[in-house]
């Protein structure tokens, strides 16, 4: 994708919400997975990628964002560190 200006970048940056399809791929679940299974998958993926265990802060923020998208939580503003 060619960079065509700030609007394109801001729409595709890491701070924006990912789609439910992307979120389900990140957590390894289906889009229709029940909330308790989403939380369980989030925990498994986060344990493997937590920054305190040598994982990346970027990945941790994307994993948390994926959980929020699948659980239907909306954020006002950007709480991401990136």
Helices and strands as residue ranges (DSSP letters): H 6-12, H 20-27, H 35-49, G 51-53, H 57-71
